[in-house]
Amino acid sequence: MEKQRTGVGRRKEAVTRVFVSKGDGKITVNDKDYKQYFSLVYLQNQVERPMRTIDALNKFDVKISATGGGFKGQAEAAMLGIARVLV
């Protein structure tokens, strides 16, 4: 993988820009840890799902910029954005 790859995810009114680079598995959303930003476990699992699918959860750092919509829409948009980057 290059230095950093970017992708965009959209769901309903939510839009996320996703930046993925090699690292140790740190995921941030709007400069907060994703577990703090998405307090519900099922939303955290949505964000992790693309990386768990390819066993890469601890191989990449992910920075997400999320706007619009609610937390569920943002989590699903982030999931799509991460999946697009990893393909």
N, CA, C and O atoms as CSV, one atom per row, in Angstrom:
chain,resi,resn,atom,element,x,y,z
A,1,MET,N,N,0.846,-1.179,0.000
A,1,MET,CA,C,0.000,0.000,0.000
A,1,MET,C,C,0.889,1.240,0.000
A,1,MET,O,O,1.935,1.267,0.650
A,2,GLU,N,N,0.467,2.252,-0.727
A,2,GLU,CA,C,1.203,3.514,-0.761
A,2,GLU,C,C,1.212,4.143,0.627
A,2,GLU,O,O,0.739,3.558,1.601
A,3,LYS,N,N,1.760,5.343,0.686
A,3,LYS,CA,C,1.833,6.033,1.976
A,3,LYS,C,C,0.468,6.175,2.627
A,3,LYS,O,O,0.282,5.784,3.779
A,4,GLN,N,N,-0.476,6.726,1.902
A,4,GLN,CA,C,-1.820,6.926,2.444
A,4,GLN,C,C,-2.826,6.838,1.310
A,4,GLN,O,O,-2.618,7.400,0.235
A,5,ARG,N,N,-3.919,6.126,1.559
A,5,ARG,CA,C,-4.979,6.035,0.562
A,5,ARG,C,C,-6.230,6.675,1.135
A,5,ARG,O,O,-6.458,6.654,2.344
A,6,THR,N,N,-7.028,7.236,0.259
A,6,THR,CA,C,-8.246,7.912,0.706
A,6,THR,C,C,-9.463,7.317,0.024
A,6,THR,O,O,-9.376,6.767,-1.074
A,7,GLY,N,N,-10.591,7.436,0.691
A,7,GLY,CA,C,-11.850,6.981,0.135
A,7,GLY,C,C,-12.989,7.783,0.727
A,7,GLY,O,O,-12.834,8.455,1.747
A,8,VAL,N,N,-14.126,7.704,0.079
A,8,VAL,CA,C,-15.313,8.417,0.533
A,8,VAL,C,C,-16.435,7.408,0.711
A,8,VAL,O,O,-16.633,6.526,-0.124
A,9,GLY,N,N,-17.166,7.551,1.809
A,9,GLY,CA,C,-18.341,6.729,2.040
A,9,GLY,C,C,-19.538,7.627,2.276
A,9,GLY,O,O,-19.429,8.672,2.918
A,10,ARG,N,N,-20.685,7.213,1.751
A,10,ARG,CA,C,-21.909,7.986,1.941
A,10,ARG,C,C,-23.033,7.050,2.357
A,10,ARG,O,O,-23.147,5.930,1.859
A,11,ARG,N,N,-23.855,7.528,3.273
A,11,ARG,CA,C,-25.035,6.782,3.691
A,11,ARG,C,C,-26.064,7.799,4.140
A,11,ARG,O,O,-25.837,8.543,5.094
A,12,LYS,N,N,-27.194,7.832,3.451
A,12,LYS,CA,C,-28.243,8.808,3.736
A,12,LYS,C,C,-27.651,10.218,3.701
A,12,LYS,O,O,-27.143,10.628,2.658
A,13,GLU,N,N,-27.698,10.960,4.783
A,13,GLU,CA,C,-27.145,12.319,4.793
A,13,GLU,C,C,-25.697,12.369,5.272
A,13,GLU,O,O,-25.064,13.423,5.221
A,14,ALA,N,N,-25.175,11.246,5.731
A,14,ALA,CA,C,-23.819,11.201,6.284
A,14,ALA,C,C,-22.778,11.028,5.176
A,14,ALA,O,O,-22.978,10.264,4.232
A,15,VAL,N,N,-21.678,11.744,5.308
A,15,VAL,CA,C,-20.554,11.636,4.377
A,15,VAL,C,C,-19.284,11.500,5.205
A,15,VAL,O,O,-19.065,12.255,6.152
A,16,THR,N,N,-18.447,10.529,4.840
A,16,THR,CA,C,-17.173,10.362,5.536
A,16,THR,C,C,-16.039,10.347,4.527
A,16,THR,O,O,-16.159,9.777,3.443
A,17,ARG,N,N,-14.941,10.981,4.899
A,17,ARG,CA,C,-13.689,10.876,4.152
A,17,ARG,C,C,-12.778,10.011,4.999
A,17,ARG,O,O,-12.596,10.266,6.189
A,18,VAL,N,N,-12.208,8.991,4.385
A,18,VAL,CA,C,-11.418,7.999,5.105
A,18,VAL,C,C,-9.988,8.040,4.597
A,18,VAL,O,O,-9.748,8.036,3.390
A,19,PHE,N,N,-9.040,8.079,5.525
A,19,PHE,CA,C,-7.612,8.075,5.202
A,19,PHE,C,C,-6.996,6.850,5.872
A,19,PHE,O,O,-7.050,6.720,7.095
A,20,VAL,N,N,-6.413,5.954,5.079
A,20,VAL,CA,C,-5.846,4.712,5.601
A,20,VAL,C,C,-4.357,4.683,5.300
A,20,VAL,O,O,-3.933,4.949,4.175
A,21,SER,N,N,-3.565,4.356,6.321
A,21,SER,CA,C,-2.119,4.215,6.146
A,21,SER,C,C,-1.643,3.044,7.002
A,21,SER,O,O,-2.345,2.607,7.914
A,22,LYS,N,N,-0.454,2.545,6.703
A,22,LYS,CA,C,0.098,1.453,7.505
A,22,LYS,C,C,0.288,1.937,8.929
A,22,LYS,O,O,0.671,3.082,9.165
A,23,GLY,N,N,0.017,1.049,9.875
A,23,GLY,CA,C,0.149,1.428,11.275
A,23,GLY,C,C,-0.166,0.266,12.189
A,23,GLY,O,O,0.014,-0.896,11.825
A,24,ASP,N,N,-0.640,0.591,13.385
A,24,ASP,CA,C,-0.881,-0.442,14.389
A,24,ASP,C,C,-2.353,-0.591,14.778
A,24,ASP,O,O,-2.656,-1.185,15.813
A,25,GLY,N,N,-3.256,-0.070,13.980
A,25,GLY,CA,C,-4.675,-0.278,14.223
A,25,GLY,C,C,-5.406,0.862,14.894
A,25,GLY,O,O,-6.516,0.663,15.388
A,26,LYS,N,N,-4.831,2.038,14.929
A,26,LYS,CA,C,-5.483,3.188,15.560
A,26,LYS,C,C,-6.565,3.731,14.620
A,26,LYS,O,O,-6.304,4.009,13.450
A,27,ILE,N,N,-7.773,3.874,15.150
A,27,ILE,CA,C,-8.890,4.401,14.366
A,27,ILE,C,C,-9.400,5.651,15.063
A,27,ILE,O,O,-9.747,5.610,16.244
A,28,THR,N,N,-9.448,6.769,14.333
A,28,THR,CA,C,-9.965,8.010,14.897
A,28,THR,C,C,-11.073,8.560,14.010
A,28,THR,O,O,-11.035,8.437,12.786
A,29,VAL,N,N,-12.051,9.166,14.655
A,29,VAL,CA,C,-13.156,9.817,13.952
A,29,VAL,C,C,-13.220,11.244,14.460
A,29,VAL,O,O,-13.410,11.472,15.655
A,30,ASN,N,N,-13.064,12.198,13.571
A,30,ASN,CA,C,-13.073,13.620,13.937
A,30,ASN,C,C,-12.137,13.893,15.120
A,30,ASN,O,O,-12.509,14.578,16.073
A,31,ASP,N,N,-10.941,13.356,15.046
A,31,ASP,CA,C,-9.878,13.534,16.048
A,31,ASP,C,C,-10.203,12.941,17.422
A,31,ASP,O,O,-9.585,13.323,18.416
A,32,LYS,N,N,-11.159,12.019,17.490
A,32,LYS,CA,C,-11.454,11.285,18.723
A,32,LYS,C,C,-11.300,9.796,18.428
A,32,LYS,O,O,-11.474,9.360,17.290
A,33,ASP,N,N,-10.975,9.024,19.454
A,33,ASP,CA,C,-10.942,7.578,19.287
A,33,ASP,C,C,-12.338,7.103,18.886
A,33,ASP,O,O,-13.335,7.593,19.416
A,34,TYR,N,N,-12.414,6.153,17.956
A,34,TYR,CA,C,-13.721,5.741,17.443
A,34,TYR,C,C,-14.599,5.119,18.526
A,34,TYR,O,O,-15.824,5.182,18.428
A,35,LYS,N,N,-14.006,4.523,19.550
A,35,LYS,CA,C,-14.805,3.944,20.633
A,35,LYS,C,C,-15.402,5.031,21.524
A,35,LYS,O,O,-16.416,4.811,22.185
A,36,GLN,N,N,-14.780,6.184,21.539
A,36,GLN,CA,C,-15.332,7.318,22.274
A,36,GLN,C,C,-16.393,8.018,21.419
A,36,GLN,O,O,-17.425,8.441,21.941
A,37,TYR,N,N,-16.149,8.142,20.122
A,37,TYR,CA,C,-17.080,8.832,19.223
A,37,TYR,C,C,-18.356,8.008,19.036
A,37,TYR,O,O,-19.464,8.529,19.159
A,38,PHE,N,N,-18.187,6.713,18.736
A,38,PHE,CA,C,-19.328,5.805,18.600
A,38,PHE,C,C,-19.432,5.009,19.897
A,38,PHE,O,O,-18.754,3.994,20.056
A,39,SER,N,N,-20.267,5.459,20.817
A,39,SER,CA,C,-20.327,4.830,22.137
A,39,SER,C,C,-21.046,3.481,22.113
A,39,SER,O,O,-20.851,2.670,23.019
A,40,LEU,N,N,-21.861,3.226,21.111
A,40,LEU,CA,C,-22.572,1.951,21.026
A,40,LEU,C,C,-21.691,0.907,20.344
A,40,LEU,O,O,-21.068,1.177,19.317
A,41,VAL,N,N,-21.650,-0.282,20.928
A,41,VAL,CA,C,-20.746,-1.330,20.451
A,41,VAL,C,C,-21.076,-1.745,19.019
A,41,VAL,O,O,-20.164,-1.991,18.230
A,42,TYR,N,N,-22.354,-1.827,18.668
A,42,TYR,CA,C,-22.668,-2.270,17.316
A,42,TYR,C,C,-22.208,-1.255,16.265
A,42,TYR,O,O,-21.924,-1.640,15.130
A,43,LEU,N,N,-22.130,0.022,16.616
A,43,LEU,CA,C,-21.590,1.012,15.686
A,43,LEU,C,C,-20.074,0.871,15.575
A,43,LEU,O,O,-19.514,1.047,14.493
A,44,GLN,N,N,-19.412,0.556,16.678
A,44,GLN,CA,C,-17.972,0.302,16.643
A,44,GLN,C,C,-17.675,-0.905,15.760
A,44,GLN,O,O,-16.712,-0.900,14.994
A,45,ASN,N,N,-18.510,-1.944,15.871
A,45,ASN,CA,C,-18.326,-3.136,15.045
A,45,ASN,C,C,-18.524,-2.830,13.566
A,45,ASN,O,O,-17.848,-3.413,12.717
A,46,GLN,N,N,-19.446,-1.919,13.247
A,46,GLN,CA,C,-19.654,-1.521,11.853
A,46,GLN,C,C,-18.378,-0.922,11.274
A,46,GLN,O,O,-17.994,-1.227,10.145
A,47,VAL,N,N,-17.727,-0.070,12.053
A,47,VAL,CA,C,-16.505,0.585,11.587
A,47,VAL,C,C,-15.385,-0.440,11.410
A,47,VAL,O,O,-14.601,-0.340,10.467
A,48,GLU,N,N,-15.305,-1.418,12.302
A,48,GLU,CA,C,-14.244,-2.430,12.250
A,48,GLU,C,C,-14.468,-3.489,11.179
A,48,GLU,O,O,-13.509,-4.122,10.738
A,49,ARG,N,N,-15.694,-3.696,10.756
A,49,ARG,CA,C,-16.056,-4.834,9.903
A,49,ARG,C,C,-15.192,-5.020,8.656
A,49,ARG,O,O,-14.754,-6.144,8.414
A,50,PRO,N,N,-14.918,-3.994,7.851
A,50,PRO,CA,C,-14.110,-4.243,6.643
A,50,PRO,C,C,-12.706,-4.756,6.962
A,50,PRO,O,O,-12.171,-5.592,6.233
A,51,MET,N,N,-12.115,-4.266,8.035
A,51,MET,CA,C,-10.756,-4.697,8.381
A,51,MET,C,C,-10.757,-6.073,9.030
A,51,MET,O,O,-9.813,-6.842,8.848
A,52,ARG,N,N,-11.809,-6.394,9.787
A,52,ARG,CA,C,-11.913,-7.742,10.354
A,52,ARG,C,C,-12.102,-8.776,9.242
A,52,ARG,O,O,-11.599,-9.895,9.342
A,53,THR,N,N,-12.812,-8.411,8.208
A,53,THR,CA,C,-13.079,-9.331,7.111
A,53,THR,C,C,-11.795,-9.812,6.454
A,53,THR,O,O,-11.701,-10.972,6.053
A,54,ILE,N,N,-10.808,-8.934,6.341
A,54,ILE,CA,C,-9.543,-9.325,5.705
A,54,ILE,C,C,-8.414,-9.499,6.728
A,54,ILE,O,O,-7.240,-9.501,6.357
A,55,ASP,N,N,-8.759,-9.643,7.997
A,55,ASP,CA,C,-7.778,-9.823,9.083
A,55,ASP,C,C,-6.701,-8.748,9.072
A,55,ASP,O,O,-5.513,-9.059,9.160
A,56,ALA,N,N,-7.100,-7.502,8.966
A,56,ALA,CA,C,-6.147,-6.388,8.911
A,56,ALA,C,C,-6.426,-5.343,9.986
A,56,ALA,O,O,-6.034,-4.185,9.840
A,57,LEU,N,N,-7.098,-5.742,11.062
A,57,LEU,CA,C,-7.504,-4.768,12.080
A,57,LEU,C,C,-6.317,-4.069,12.726
A,57,LEU,O,O,-6.402,-2.883,13.047
A,58,ASN,N,N,-5.214,-4.778,12.923
A,58,ASN,CA,C,-4.045,-4.180,13.574
A,58,ASN,C,C,-2.929,-3.842,12.602
A,58,ASN,O,O,-1.783,-3.669,13.016
A,59,LYS,N,N,-3.243,-3.746,11.317
A,59,LYS,CA,C,-2.217,-3.465,10.313
A,59,LYS,C,C,-2.288,-2.053,9.749
A,59,LYS,O,O,-1.321,-1.576,9.155
A,60,PHE,N,N,-3.426,-1.378,9.929
A,60,PHE,CA,C,-3.617,-0.063,9.331
A,60,PHE,C,C,-4.132,0.933,10.359
A,60,PHE,O,O,-4.891,0.579,11.261
A,61,ASP,N,N,-3.709,2.179,10.211
A,61,ASP,CA,C,-4.288,3.290,10.957
A,61,ASP,C,C,-5.344,3.930,10.069
A,61,ASP,O,O,-5.136,4.100,8.867
A,62,VAL,N,N,-6.470,4.280,10.660
A,62,VAL,CA,C,-7.577,4.861,9.902
A,62,VAL,C,C,-7.970,6.179,10.548
A,62,VAL,O,O,-8.215,6.248,11.752
A,63,LYS,N,N,-8.027,7.220,9.733
A,63,LYS,CA,C,-8.504,8.526,10.186
A,63,LYS,C,C,-9.765,8.831,9.391
A,63,LYS,O,O,-9.761,8.781,8.161
A,64,ILE,N,N,-10.841,9.147,10.098
A,64,ILE,CA,C,-12.137,9.367,9.463
A,64,ILE,C,C,-12.621,10.770,9.786
A,64,ILE,O,O,-12.600,11.201,10.939
A,65,SER,N,N,-13.058,11.474,8.749
A,65,SER,CA,C,-13.686,12.776,8.914
A,65,SER,C,C,-15.160,12.603,8.561
A,65,SER,O,O,-15.495,12.367,7.400
A,66,ALA,N,N,-16.042,12.718,9.553
A,66,ALA,CA,C,-17.462,12.444,9.357
A,66,ALA,C,C,-18.285,13.717,9.512
A,66,ALA,O,O,-18.071,14.503,10.435
A,67,THR,N,N,-19.230,13.906,8.593
A,67,THR,CA,C,-20.143,15.050,8.666
A,67,THR,C,C,-21.548,14.599,8.296
A,67,THR,O,O,-21.726,13.620,7.572
A,68,GLY,N,N,-22.532,15.315,8.796
A,68,GLY,CA,C,-23.920,15.095,8.429
A,68,GLY,C,C,-24.513,13.828,9.018
A,68,GLY,O,O,-23.795,12.953,9.503
A,69,GLY,N,N,-25.822,13.747,8.967
A,69,GLY,CA,C,-26.523,12.559,9.419
A,69,GLY,C,C,-26.391,12.303,10.904
A,69,GLY,O,O,-25.977,13.172,11.670
A,70,GLY,N,N,-26.751,11.092,11.295
A,70,GLY,CA,C,-26.633,10.675,12.690
A,70,GLY,C,C,-25.465,9.720,12.854
A,70,GLY,O,O,-24.724,9.455,11.908
A,71,PHE,N,N,-25.314,9.213,14.054
A,71,PHE,CA,C,-24.186,8.335,14.332
A,71,PHE,C,C,-24.264,7.032,13.538
A,71,PHE,O,O,-23.242,6.540,13.060
A,72,LYS,N,N,-25.453,6.476,13.394
A,72,LYS,CA,C,-25.583,5.223,12.642
A,72,LYS,C,C,-25.216,5.435,11.179
A,72,LYS,O,O,-24.478,4.634,10.606
A,73,GLY,N,N,-25.717,6.493,10.575
A,73,GLY,CA,C,-25.376,6.792,9.187
A,73,GLY,C,C,-23.893,7.045,9.011
A,73,GLY,O,O,-23.302,6.620,8.018
A,74,GLN,N,N,-23.284,7.737,9.971
A,74,GLN,CA,C,-21.847,8.000,9.891
A,74,GLN,C,C,-21.045,6.713,10.023
A,74,GLN,O,O,-20.045,6.537,9.327
A,75,ALA,N,N,-21.467,5.808,10.910
A,75,ALA,CA,C,-20.759,4.535,11.075
A,75,ALA,C,C,-20.851,3.704,9.801
A,75,ALA,O,O,-19.862,3.099,9.385
A,76,GLU,N,N,-22.022,3.666,9.180
A,76,GLU,CA,C,-22.186,2.891,7.953
A,76,GLU,C,C,-21.443,3.538,6.790
A,76,GLU,O,O,-20.905,2.835,5.934
A,77,ALA,N,N,-21.406,4.856,6.749
A,77,ALA,CA,C,-20.634,5.546,5.713
A,77,ALA,C,C,-19.145,5.299,5.906
A,77,ALA,O,O,-18.412,5.133,4.931
A,78,ALA,N,N,-18.690,5.271,7.156
A,78,ALA,CA,C,-17.282,4.977,7.442
A,78,ALA,C,C,-16.941,3.559,7.009
A,78,ALA,O,O,-15.874,3.318,6.444
A,79,MET,N,N,-17.843,2.621,7.272
A,79,MET,CA,C,-17.629,1.234,6.860
A,79,MET,C,C,-17.457,1.147,5.342
A,79,MET,O,O,-16.560,0.457,4.858
A,80,LEU,N,N,-18.295,1.829,4.607
A,80,LEU,CA,C,-18.203,1.824,3.150
A,80,LEU,C,C,-16.918,2.485,2.675
A,80,LEU,O,O,-16.263,1.979,1.764
A,81,GLY,N,N,-16.551,3.600,3.276
A,81,GLY,CA,C,-15.321,4.290,2.888
A,81,GLY,C,C,-14.086,3.443,3.128
A,81,GLY,O,O,-13.184,3.409,2.291
A,82,ILE,N,N,-14.035,2.754,4.271
A,82,ILE,CA,C,-12.894,1.883,4.571
A,82,ILE,C,C,-12.840,0.731,3.577
A,82,ILE,O,O,-11.769,0.388,3.077
A,83,ALA,N,N,-13.989,0.137,3.291
A,83,ALA,CA,C,-14.030,-0.978,2.341
A,83,ALA,C,C,-13.550,-0.541,0.959
A,83,ALA,O,O,-12.837,-1.285,0.287
A,84,ARG,N,N,-13.930,0.640,0.541
A,84,ARG,CA,C,-13.492,1.131,-0.769
A,84,ARG,C,C,-11.984,1.331,-0.823
A,84,ARG,O,O,-11.362,1.080,-1.854
A,85,VAL,N,N,-11.397,1.778,0.274
A,85,VAL,CA,C,-9.946,1.975,0.305
A,85,VAL,C,C,-9.226,0.637,0.254
A,85,VAL,O,O,-8.203,0.511,-0.418
A,86,LEU,N,N,-9.743,-0.355,0.952
A,86,LEU,CA,C,-9.057,-1.640,1.055
A,86,LEU,C,C,-9.172,-2.498,-0.200
A,86,LEU,O,O,-8.395,-3.436,-0.375
A,87,VAL,N,N,-10.116,-2.195,-1.063
A,87,VAL,CA,C,-10.291,-2.991,-2.295
A,87,VAL,C,C,-9.214,-2.691,-3.301
A,87,VAL,O,O,-9.206,-3.268,-4.388
